[in-house]
Amino acid sequence: RLGTAMGGSAGTTQLPTATQKRDFGLAETGFNQFKGQVEAFYKTLEAYEVALEKAGAPWTPGRKN
């Protein structure tokens, strides 16, 4: 949706159409949902790292020091 909205408004000085505005809004909503999922994933990952550290697990590549 974002690509369609952007492509339709590229090269013009006219305001976005109602359809383009709707598509931008839907793309924003979808991105915000995705962003929330990514943030939740990283919080879970951090919790696992803390648990590994507390359990005395050896360091592994990619894990924080």
N, CA, C, O and CB atoms as a CASP TS submission, in Angstrom:
PFRMAT TS
TARGET T0000
AUTHOR 0000-0000-0000
METHOD Language model
MODEL 1
PARENT N/A
ATOM      1  N   ARG     1       0.822  -1.195   0.000  1.00  0.00           N
ATOM      2  CA  ARG     1       0.000   0.000   0.000  1.00  0.00           C
ATOM      3  C   ARG     1       0.861   1.251   0.000  1.00  0.00           C
ATOM      4  O   ARG     1       0.562   2.227  -0.688  1.00  0.00           O
ATOM      5  CB  ARG     1      -0.932   0.003   1.199  1.00  0.00           C
ATOM      6  N   LEU     2       1.920   1.208   0.771  1.00  0.00           N
ATOM      7  CA  LEU     2       2.781   2.387   0.834  1.00  0.00           C
ATOM      8  C   LEU     2       3.411   2.667  -0.520  1.00  0.00           C
ATOM      9  O   LEU     2       3.467   3.815  -0.960  1.00  0.00           O
ATOM     10  CB  LEU     2       3.871   2.202   1.894  1.00  0.00           C
ATOM     11  N   GLY     3       3.884   1.617  -1.179  1.00  0.00           N
ATOM     12  CA  GLY     3       4.498   1.796  -2.496  1.00  0.00           C
ATOM     13  C   GLY     3       3.523   2.360  -3.504  1.00  0.00           C
ATOM     14  O   GLY     3       3.883   3.217  -4.311  1.00  0.00           O
ATOM     15  N   THR     4       2.296   1.887  -3.463  1.00  0.00           N
ATOM     16  CA  THR     4       1.272   2.381  -4.385  1.00  0.00           C
ATOM     17  C   THR     4       0.967   3.850  -4.107  1.00  0.00           C
ATOM     18  O   THR     4       0.872   4.658  -5.030  1.00  0.00           O
ATOM     19  CB  THR     4      -0.015   1.537  -4.270  1.00  0.00           C
ATOM     20  N   ALA     5       0.816   4.184  -2.843  1.00  0.00           N
ATOM     21  CA  ALA     5       0.514   5.570  -2.490  1.00  0.00           C
ATOM     22  C   ALA     5       1.667   6.492  -2.852  1.00  0.00           C
ATOM     23  O   ALA     5       1.458   7.591  -3.364  1.00  0.00           O
ATOM     24  CB  ALA     5       0.200   5.684  -1.001  1.00  0.00           C
ATOM     25  N   MET     6       2.878   6.039  -2.585  1.00  0.00           N
ATOM     26  CA  MET     6       4.042   6.877  -2.896  1.00  0.00           C
ATOM     27  C   MET     6       4.228   7.007  -4.401  1.00  0.00           C
ATOM     28  O   MET     6       4.505   8.094  -4.908  1.00  0.00           O
ATOM     29  CB  MET     6       5.312   6.296  -2.256  1.00  0.00           C
ATOM     30  N   GLY     7       4.077   5.901  -5.107  1.00  0.00           N
ATOM     31  CA  GLY     7       4.246   5.937  -6.554  1.00  0.00           C
ATOM     32  C   GLY     7       3.223   6.823  -7.236  1.00  0.00           C
ATOM     33  O   GLY     7       3.523   7.496  -8.222  1.00  0.00           O
ATOM     34  N   GLY     8       2.013   6.815  -6.703  1.00  0.00           N
ATOM     35  CA  GLY     8       0.959   7.635  -7.289  1.00  0.00           C
ATOM     36  C   GLY     8       1.120   9.115  -7.018  1.00  0.00           C
ATOM     37  O   GLY     8       0.546   9.947  -7.720  1.00  0.00           O
ATOM     38  N   SER     9       1.909   9.450  -5.989  1.00  0.00           N
ATOM     39  CA  SER     9       2.074  10.865  -5.674  1.00  0.00           C
ATOM     40  C   SER     9       3.440  11.401  -6.097  1.00  0.00           C
ATOM     41  O   SER     9       3.703  12.598  -5.974  1.00  0.00           O
ATOM     42  CB  SER     9       1.875  11.088  -4.192  1.00  0.00           C
ATOM     43  N   ALA    10       4.301  10.530  -6.590  1.00  0.00           N
ATOM     44  CA  ALA    10       5.635  10.963  -7.022  1.00  0.00           C
ATOM     45  C   ALA    10       5.522  11.776  -8.307  1.00  0.00           C
ATOM     46  O   ALA    10       4.744  11.451  -9.204  1.00  0.00           O
ATOM     47  CB  ALA    10       6.573   9.743  -7.233  1.00  0.00           C
ATOM     48  N   GLY    11       6.293  12.808  -8.371  1.00  0.00           N
ATOM     49  CA  GLY    11       6.351  13.609  -9.591  1.00  0.00           C
ATOM     50  C   GLY    11       5.168  14.544  -9.780  1.00  0.00           C
ATOM     51  O   GLY    11       4.950  15.047 -10.882  1.00  0.00           O
ATOM     52  N   THR    12       4.410  14.782  -8.735  1.00  0.00           N
ATOM     53  CA  THR    12       3.286  15.704  -8.847  1.00  0.00           C
ATOM     54  C   THR    12       3.290  16.649  -7.652  1.00  0.00           C
ATOM     55  O   THR    12       3.818  16.327  -6.588  1.00  0.00           O
ATOM     56  CB  THR    12       1.943  14.936  -8.936  1.00  0.00           C
ATOM     57  N   THR    13       2.705  17.790  -7.844  1.00  0.00           N
ATOM     58  CA  THR    13       2.597  18.750  -6.744  1.00  0.00           C
ATOM     59  C   THR    13       1.181  18.765  -6.164  1.00  0.00           C
ATOM     60  O   THR    13       0.870  19.550  -5.268  1.00  0.00           O
ATOM     61  CB  THR    13       2.985  20.159  -7.225  1.00  0.00           C
ATOM     62  N   GLN    14       0.335  17.885  -6.691  1.00  0.00           N
ATOM     63  CA  GLN    14      -1.032  17.820  -6.184  1.00  0.00           C
ATOM     64  C   GLN    14      -1.055  17.123  -4.832  1.00  0.00           C
ATOM     65  O   GLN    14      -0.173  16.328  -4.507  1.00  0.00           O
ATOM     66  CB  GLN    14      -1.952  17.091  -7.181  1.00  0.00           C
ATOM     67  N   LEU    15      -2.077  17.437  -4.058  1.00  0.00           N
ATOM     68  CA  LEU    15      -2.261  16.788  -2.769  1.00  0.00           C
ATOM     69  C   LEU    15      -2.625  15.330  -2.991  1.00  0.00           C
ATOM     70  O   LEU    15      -3.170  14.978  -4.037  1.00  0.00           O
ATOM     71  CB  LEU    15      -3.347  17.506  -1.936  1.00  0.00           C
ATOM     72  N   PRO    16      -2.328  14.473  -2.006  1.00  0.00           N
ATOM     73  CA  PRO    16      -2.696  13.070  -2.143  1.00  0.00           C
ATOM     74  C   PRO    16      -4.208  12.897  -2.252  1.00  0.00           C
ATOM     75  O   PRO    16      -4.980  13.665  -1.679  1.00  0.00           O
ATOM     76  CB  PRO    16      -2.163  12.270  -0.963  1.00  0.00           C
ATOM     77  N   THR    17      -4.607  11.882  -2.993  1.00  0.00           N
ATOM     78  CA  THR    17      -6.031  11.579  -3.129  1.00  0.00           C
ATOM     79  C   THR    17      -6.530  10.919  -1.846  1.00  0.00           C
ATOM     80  O   THR    17      -5.738  10.556  -0.976  1.00  0.00           O
ATOM     81  CB  THR    17      -6.291  10.659  -4.358  1.00  0.00           C
ATOM     82  N   ALA    18      -7.830  10.770  -1.738  1.00  0.00           N
ATOM     83  CA  ALA    18      -8.411  10.100  -0.570  1.00  0.00           C
ATOM     84  C   ALA    18      -7.905   8.659  -0.477  1.00  0.00           C
ATOM     85  O   ALA    18      -7.636   8.163   0.617  1.00  0.00           O
ATOM     86  CB  ALA    18      -9.958  10.122  -0.643  1.00  0.00           C
ATOM     87  N   THR    19      -7.778   7.999  -1.609  1.00  0.00           N
ATOM     88  CA  THR    19      -7.271   6.622  -1.620  1.00  0.00           C
ATOM     89  C   THR    19      -5.826   6.577  -1.143  1.00  0.00           C
ATOM     90  O   THR    19      -5.461   5.707  -0.353  1.00  0.00           O
ATOM     91  CB  THR    19      -7.382   6.014  -3.031  1.00  0.00           C
ATOM     92  N   GLN    20      -5.001   7.508  -1.615  1.00  0.00           N
ATOM     93  CA  GLN    20      -3.604   7.545  -1.177  1.00  0.00           C
ATOM     94  C   GLN    20      -3.514   7.834   0.323  1.00  0.00           C
ATOM     95  O   GLN    20      -2.699   7.229   1.019  1.00  0.00           O
ATOM     96  CB  GLN    20      -2.816   8.607  -1.972  1.00  0.00           C
ATOM     97  N   LYS    21      -4.332   8.739   0.817  1.00  0.00           N
ATOM     98  CA  LYS    21      -4.334   9.036   2.250  1.00  0.00           C
ATOM     99  C   LYS    21      -4.726   7.796   3.053  1.00  0.00           C
ATOM    100  O   LYS    21      -4.126   7.497   4.086  1.00  0.00           O
ATOM    101  CB  LYS    21      -5.299  10.202   2.561  1.00  0.00           C
ATOM    102  N   ARG    22      -5.738   7.081   2.567  1.00  0.00           N
ATOM    103  CA  ARG    22      -6.166   5.850   3.245  1.00  0.00           C
ATOM    104  C   ARG    22      -5.030   4.828   3.237  1.00  0.00           C
ATOM    105  O   ARG    22      -4.756   4.186   4.251  1.00  0.00           O
ATOM    106  CB  ARG    22      -7.433   5.256   2.564  1.00  0.00           C
ATOM    107  N   ASP    23      -4.370   4.684   2.082  1.00  0.00           N
ATOM    108  CA  ASP    23      -3.261   3.731   1.977  1.00  0.00           C
ATOM    109  C   ASP    23      -2.113   4.108   2.904  1.00  0.00           C
ATOM    110  O   ASP    23      -1.508   3.234   3.526  1.00  0.00           O
ATOM    111  CB  ASP    23      -2.760   3.656   0.534  1.00  0.00           C
ATOM    112  N   PHE    24      -1.807   5.401   3.005  1.00  0.00           N
ATOM    113  CA  PHE    24      -0.764   5.839   3.948  1.00  0.00           C
ATOM    114  C   PHE    24      -1.163   5.487   5.377  1.00  0.00           C
ATOM    115  O   PHE    24      -0.337   5.019   6.161  1.00  0.00           O
ATOM    116  CB  PHE    24      -0.514   7.365   3.823  1.00  0.00           C
ATOM    117  N   GLY    25      -2.430   5.712   5.713  1.00  0.00           N
ATOM    118  CA  GLY    25      -2.920   5.390   7.051  1.00  0.00           C
ATOM    119  C   GLY    25      -2.842   3.895   7.347  1.00  0.00           C
ATOM    120  O   GLY    25      -2.430   3.496   8.436  1.00  0.00           O
ATOM    121  N   LEU    26      -3.237   3.070   6.380  1.00  0.00           N
ATOM    122  CA  LEU    26      -3.163   1.621   6.566  1.00  0.00           C
ATOM    123  C   LEU    26      -1.715   1.150   6.700  1.00  0.00           C
ATOM    124  O   LEU    26      -1.412   0.268   7.504  1.00  0.00           O
ATOM    125  CB  LEU    26      -3.842   0.900   5.398  1.00  0.00           C
ATOM    126  N   ALA    27      -0.829   1.744   5.909  1.00  0.00           N
ATOM    127  CA  ALA    27       0.589   1.389   6.003  1.00  0.00           C
ATOM    128  C   ALA    27       1.145   1.791   7.364  1.00  0.00           C
ATOM    129  O   ALA    27       1.930   1.047   7.953  1.00  0.00           O
ATOM    130  CB  ALA    27       1.396   2.064   4.873  1.00  0.00           C
ATOM    131  N   GLU    28       0.758   2.935   7.861  1.00  0.00           N
ATOM    132  CA  GLU    28       1.213   3.385   9.176  1.00  0.00           C
ATOM    133  C   GLU    28       0.713   2.444  10.275  1.00  0.00           C
ATOM    134  O   GLU    28       1.464   2.084  11.182  1.00  0.00           O
ATOM    135  CB  GLU    28       0.733   4.824   9.447  1.00  0.00           C
ATOM    136  N   THR    29      -0.544   2.055  10.188  1.00  0.00           N
ATOM    137  CA  THR    29      -1.114   1.133  11.168  1.00  0.00           C
ATOM    138  C   THR    29      -0.371  -0.200  11.149  1.00  0.00           C
ATOM    139  O   THR    29      -0.012  -0.734  12.198  1.00  0.00           O
ATOM    140  CB  THR    29      -2.611   0.913  10.894  1.00  0.00           C
ATOM    141  N   GLY    30      -0.146  -0.728   9.958  1.00  0.00           N
ATOM    142  CA  GLY    30       0.577  -1.992   9.826  1.00  0.00           C
ATOM    143  C   GLY    30       1.997  -1.893  10.351  1.00  0.00           C
ATOM    144  O   GLY    30       2.483  -2.810  11.014  1.00  0.00           O
ATOM    145  N   PHE    31       2.665  -0.787  10.059  1.00  0.00           N
ATOM    146  CA  PHE    31       4.027  -0.608  10.548  1.00  0.00           C
ATOM    147  C   PHE    31       4.056  -0.520  12.065  1.00  0.00           C
ATOM    148  O   PHE    31       4.933  -1.103  12.703  1.00  0.00           O
ATOM    149  CB  PHE    31       4.652   0.643   9.938  1.00  0.00           C
ATOM    150  N   ASN    32       3.111   0.199  12.647  1.00  0.00           N
ATOM    151  CA  ASN    32       3.071   0.329  14.108  1.00  0.00           C
ATOM    152  C   ASN    32       2.825  -1.018  14.776  1.00  0.00           C
ATOM    153  O   ASN    32       3.384  -1.289  15.839  1.00  0.00           O
ATOM    154  CB  ASN    32       1.984   1.324  14.526  1.00  0.00           C
ATOM    155  N   GLN    33       1.999  -1.865  14.170  1.00  0.00           N
ATOM    156  CA  GLN    33       1.786  -3.210  14.702  1.00  0.00           C
ATOM    157  C   GLN    33       3.078  -4.014  14.636  1.00  0.00           C
ATOM    158  O   GLN    33       3.455  -4.678  15.601  1.00  0.00           O
ATOM    159  CB  GLN    33       0.665  -3.932  13.928  1.00  0.00           C
ATOM    160  N   PHE    34       3.750  -3.949  13.497  1.00  0.00           N
ATOM    161  CA  PHE    34       5.023  -4.650  13.318  1.00  0.00           C
ATOM    162  C   PHE    34       6.057  -4.148  14.320  1.00  0.00           C
ATOM    163  O   PHE    34       6.780  -4.939  14.925  1.00  0.00           O
ATOM    164  CB  PHE    34       5.543  -4.469  11.879  1.00  0.00           C
ATOM    165  N   LYS    35       6.123  -2.835  14.490  1.00  0.00           N
ATOM    166  CA  LYS    35       7.079  -2.246  15.429  1.00  0.00           C
ATOM    167  C   LYS    35       6.822  -2.744  16.844  1.00  0.00           C
ATOM    168  O   LYS    35       7.768  -3.042  17.573  1.00  0.00           O
ATOM    169  CB  LYS    35       7.003  -0.713  15.387  1.00  0.00           C
ATOM    170  N   GLY    36       5.569  -2.838  17.240  1.00  0.00           N
ATOM    171  CA  GLY    36       5.225  -3.359  18.557  1.00  0.00           C
ATOM    172  C   GLY    36       5.660  -4.803  18.730  1.00  0.00           C
ATOM    173  O   GLY    36       6.137  -5.192  19.796  1.00  0.00           O
ATOM    174  N   GLN    37       5.496  -5.593  17.686  1.00  0.00           N
ATOM    175  CA  GLN    37       5.921  -6.992  17.737  1.00  0.00           C
ATOM    176  C   GLN    37       7.435  -7.105  17.863  1.00  0.00           C
ATOM    177  O   GLN    37       7.938  -7.947  18.608  1.00  0.00           O
ATOM    178  CB  GLN    37       5.443  -7.739  16.489  1.00  0.00           C
ATOM    179  N   VAL    38       8.152  -6.272  17.148  1.00  0.00           N
ATOM    180  CA  VAL    38       9.622  -6.290  17.215  1.00  0.00           C
ATOM    181  C   VAL    38      10.085  -5.864  18.608  1.00  0.00           C
ATOM    182  O   VAL    38      10.990  -6.474  19.178  1.00  0.00           O
ATOM    183  CB  VAL    38      10.237  -5.355  16.130  1.00  0.00           C
ATOM    184  N   GLU    39       9.465  -4.819  19.154  1.00  0.00           N
ATOM    185  CA  GLU    39       9.835  -4.370  20.501  1.00  0.00           C
ATOM    186  C   GLU    39       9.571  -5.456  21.533  1.00  0.00           C
ATOM    187  O   GLU    39      10.377  -5.658  22.442  1.00  0.00           O
ATOM    188  CB  GLU    39       9.064  -3.099  20.873  1.00  0.00           C
ATOM    189  N   ALA    40       8.444  -6.161  21.401  1.00  0.00           N
ATOM    190  CA  ALA    40       8.115  -7.251  22.327  1.00  0.00           C
ATOM    191  C   ALA    40       9.130  -8.386  22.190  1.00  0.00           C
ATOM    192  O   ALA    40       9.531  -8.984  23.188  1.00  0.00           O
ATOM    193  CB  ALA    40       6.681  -7.779  22.064  1.00  0.00           C
ATOM    194  N   PHE    41       9.541  -8.679  20.968  1.00  0.00           N
ATOM    195  CA  PHE    41      10.539  -9.717  20.729  1.00  0.00           C
ATOM    196  C   PHE    41      11.854  -9.375  21.433  1.00  0.00           C
ATOM    197  O   PHE    41      12.452 -10.229  22.088  1.00  0.00           O
ATOM    198  CB  PHE    41      10.773  -9.899  19.219  1.00  0.00           C
ATOM    199  N   TYR    42      12.295  -8.136  21.295  1.00  0.00           N
ATOM    200  CA  TYR    42      13.570  -7.753  21.911  1.00  0.00           C
ATOM    201  C   TYR    42      13.485  -7.750  23.436  1.00  0.00           C
ATOM    202  O   TYR    42      14.468  -8.065  24.107  1.00  0.00           O
ATOM    203  CB  TYR    42      14.000  -6.373  21.415  1.00  0.00           C
ATOM    204  N   LYS    43      12.337  -7.403  23.986  1.00  0.00           N
ATOM    205  CA  LYS    43      12.176  -7.477  25.443  1.00  0.00           C
ATOM    206  C   LYS    43      12.261  -8.926  25.906  1.00  0.00           C
ATOM    207  O   LYS    43      12.887  -9.221  26.924  1.00  0.00           O
ATOM    208  CB  LYS    43      10.828  -6.850  25.881  1.00  0.00           C
ATOM    209  N   THR    44      11.632  -9.826  25.159  1.00  0.00           N
ATOM    210  CA  THR    44      11.694 -11.252  25.483  1.00  0.00           C
ATOM    211  C   THR    44      13.126 -11.759  25.358  1.00  0.00           C
ATOM    212  O   THR    44      13.594 -12.520  26.204  1.00  0.00           O
ATOM    213  CB  THR    44      10.756 -12.061  24.564  1.00  0.00           C
ATOM    214  N   LEU    45      13.816 -11.340  24.310  1.00  0.00           N
ATOM    215  CA  LEU    45      15.205 -11.751  24.109  1.00  0.00           C
ATOM    216  C   LEU    45      16.080 -11.268  25.260  1.00  0.00           C
ATOM    217  O   LEU    45      16.927 -12.014  25.750  1.00  0.00           O
ATOM    218  CB  LEU    45      15.739 -11.210  22.771  1.00  0.00           C
ATOM    219  N   GLU    46      15.882 -10.036  25.689  1.00  0.00           N
ATOM    220  CA  GLU    46      16.651  -9.508  26.816  1.00  0.00           C
ATOM    221  C   GLU    46      16.383 -10.310  28.084  1.00  0.00           C
ATOM    222  O   GLU    46      17.301 -10.562  28.863  1.00  0.00           O
ATOM    223  CB  GLU    46      16.317  -8.030  27.047  1.00  0.00           C
ATOM    224  N   ALA    47      15.135 -10.709  28.295  1.00  0.00           N
ATOM    225  CA  ALA    47      14.794 -11.517  29.469  1.00  0.00           C
ATOM    226  C   ALA    47      15.498 -12.870  29.414  1.00  0.00           C
ATOM    227  O   ALA    47      15.973 -13.366  30.435  1.00  0.00           O
ATOM    228  CB  ALA    47      13.267 -11.715  29.566  1.00  0.00           C
ATOM    229  N   TYR    48      15.567 -13.468  28.219  1.00  0.00           N
ATOM    230  CA  TYR    48      16.283 -14.733  28.063  1.00  0.00           C
ATOM    231  C   TYR    48      17.766 -14.558  28.360  1.00  0.00           C
ATOM    232  O   TYR    48      18.381 -15.406  29.006  1.00  0.00           O
ATOM    233  CB  TYR    48      16.090 -15.289  26.648  1.00  0.00           C
ATOM    234  N   GLU    49      18.331 -13.461  27.889  1.00  0.00           N
ATOM    235  CA  GLU    49      19.749 -13.213  28.135  1.00  0.00           C
ATOM    236  C   GLU    49      20.031 -13.063  29.626  1.00  0.00           C
ATOM    237  O   GLU    49      21.037 -13.570  30.123  1.00  0.00           O
ATOM    238  CB  GLU    49      20.208 -11.962  27.386  1.00  0.00           C
ATOM    239  N   VAL    50      19.157 -12.375  30.334  1.00  0.00           N
ATOM    240  CA  VAL    50      19.305 -12.227  31.785  1.00  0.00           C
ATOM    241  C   VAL    50      19.198 -13.595  32.456  1.00  0.00           C
ATOM    242  O   VAL    50      19.984 -13.915  33.348  1.00  0.00           O
ATOM    243  CB  VAL    50      18.232 -11.255  32.354  1.00  0.00           C
ATOM    244  N   ALA    51      18.236 -14.393  32.033  1.00  0.00           N
ATOM    245  CA  ALA    51      18.065 -15.729  32.611  1.00  0.00           C
ATOM    246  C   ALA    51      19.290 -16.603  32.339  1.00  0.00           C
ATOM    247  O   ALA    51      19.722 -17.351  33.216  1.00  0.00           O
ATOM    248  CB  ALA    51      16.800 -16.400  32.045  1.00  0.00           C
ATOM    249  N   LEU    52      19.847 -16.516  31.139  1.00  0.00           N
ATOM    250  CA  LEU    52      21.053 -17.286  30.819  1.00  0.00           C
ATOM    251  C   LEU    52      22.222 -16.866  31.697  1.00  0.00           C
ATOM    252  O   LEU    52      22.978 -17.698  32.197  1.00  0.00           O
ATOM    253  CB  LEU    52      21.422 -17.117  29.342  1.00  0.00           C
ATOM    254  N   GLU    53      22.351 -15.570  31.871  1.00  0.00           N
ATOM    255  CA  GLU    53      23.432 -15.043  32.699  1.00  0.00           C
ATOM    256  C   GLU    53      23.286 -15.529  34.143  1.00  0.00           C
ATOM    257  O   GLU    53      24.258 -15.971  34.755  1.00  0.00           O
ATOM    258  CB  GLU    53      23.448 -13.502  32.650  1.00  0.00           C
ATOM    259  N   LYS    54      22.071 -15.444  34.680  1.00  0.00           N
ATOM    260  CA  LYS    54      21.820 -15.881  36.056  1.00  0.00           C
ATOM    261  C   LYS    54      22.052 -17.382  36.219  1.00  0.00           C
ATOM    262  O   LYS    54      22.476 -17.834  37.282  1.00  0.00           O
ATOM    263  CB  LYS    54      20.392 -15.527  36.470  1.00  0.00           C
ATOM    264  N   ALA    55      21.775 -18.148  35.172  1.00  0.00           N
ATOM    265  CA  ALA    55      21.945 -19.603  35.230  1.00  0.00           C
ATOM    266  C   ALA    55      23.404 -20.013  35.062  1.00  0.00           C
ATOM    267  O   ALA    55      23.752 -21.183  35.222  1.00  0.00           O
ATOM    268  CB  ALA    55      21.096 -20.274  34.159  1.00  0.00           C
ATOM    269  N   GLY    56      24.261 -19.032  34.734  1.00  0.00           N
ATOM    270  CA  GLY    56      25.677 -19.324  34.571  1.00  0.00           C
ATOM    271  C   GLY    56      26.037 -19.920  33.220  1.00  0.00           C
ATOM    272  O   GLY    56      27.078 -20.561  33.070  1.00  0.00           O
ATOM    273  N   ALA    57      25.173 -19.705  32.247  1.00  0.00           N
ATOM    274  CA  ALA    57      25.453 -20.222  30.898  1.00  0.00           C
ATOM    275  C   ALA    57      26.698 -19.538  30.327  1.00  0.00           C
ATOM    276  O   ALA    57      26.918 -18.349  30.556  1.00  0.00           O
ATOM    277  CB  ALA    57      24.229 -19.999  29.954  1.00  0.00           C
ATOM    278  N   PRO    58      27.508 -20.292  29.587  1.00  0.00           N
ATOM    279  CA  PRO    58      28.696 -19.673  28.982  1.00  0.00           C
ATOM    280  C   PRO    58      28.295 -18.642  27.923  1.00  0.00           C
ATOM    281  O   PRO    58      27.219 -18.716  27.329  1.00  0.00           O
ATOM    282  CB  PRO    58      29.605 -20.752  28.352  1.00  0.00           C
ATOM    283  N   TRP    59      29.183 -17.695  27.712  1.00  0.00           N
ATOM    284  CA  TRP    59      28.937 -16.658  26.720  1.00  0.00           C
ATOM    285  C   TRP    59      28.855 -17.306  25.343  1.00  0.00           C
ATOM    286  O   TRP    59      29.578 -18.258  25.051  1.00  0.00           O
ATOM    287  CB  TRP    59      30.047 -15.570  26.760  1.00  0.00           C
ATOM    288  N   THR    60      27.979 -16.786  24.512  1.00  0.00           N
ATOM    289  CA  THR    60      27.846 -17.254  23.127  1.00  0.00           C
ATOM    290  C   THR    60      27.956 -16.058  22.195  1.00  0.00           C
ATOM    291  O   THR    60      27.581 -14.945  22.563  1.00  0.00           O
ATOM    292  CB  THR    60      26.492 -18.006  22.907  1.00  0.00           C
ATOM    293  N   PRO    61      28.473 -16.285  20.979  1.00  0.00           N
ATOM    294  CA  PRO    61      28.615 -15.174  20.039  1.00  0.00           C
ATOM    295  C   PRO    61      27.286 -14.456  19.808  1.00  0.00           C
ATOM    296  O   PRO    61      26.244 -15.090  19.643  1.00  0.00           O
ATOM    297  CB  PRO    61      29.171 -15.678  18.709  1.00  0.00           C
ATOM    298  N   GLY    62      27.340 -13.134  19.800  1.00  0.00           N
ATOM    299  CA  GLY    62      26.160 -12.316  19.569  1.00  0.00           C
ATOM    300  C   GLY    62      25.450 -11.906  20.843  1.00  0.00           C
ATOM    301  O   GLY    62      24.588 -11.027  20.831  1.00  0.00           O
ATOM    302  N   ARG    63      25.817 -12.549  21.947  1.00  0.00           N
ATOM    303  CA  ARG    63      25.189 -12.207  23.208  1.00  0.00           C
ATOM    304  C   ARG    63      25.934 -11.038  23.844  1.00  0.00           C
ATOM    305  O   ARG    63      27.150 -10.914  23.697  1.00  0.00           O
ATOM    306  CB  ARG    63      25.161 -13.426  24.156  1.00  0.00           C
ATOM    307  N   LYS    64      25.196 -10.181  24.552  1.00  0.00           N
ATOM    308  CA  LYS    64      25.828  -9.040  25.203  1.00  0.00           C
ATOM    309  C   LYS    64      26.809  -9.518  26.250  1.00  0.00           C
ATOM    310  O   LYS    64      26.637 -10.577  26.855  1.00  0.00           O
ATOM    311  CB  LYS    64      24.779  -8.120  25.834  1.00  0.00           C
ATOM    312  N   ASN    65      27.838  -8.719  26.453  1.00  0.00           N
ATOM    313  CA  ASN    65      28.825  -9.067  27.495  1.00  0.00           C
ATOM    314  C   ASN    65      28.330  -8.690  28.859  1.00  0.00           C
ATOM    315  O   ASN    65      29.026  -8.908  29.851  1.00  0.00           O
ATOM    316  CB  ASN    65      30.159  -8.382  27.233  1.00  0.00           C
TER
END
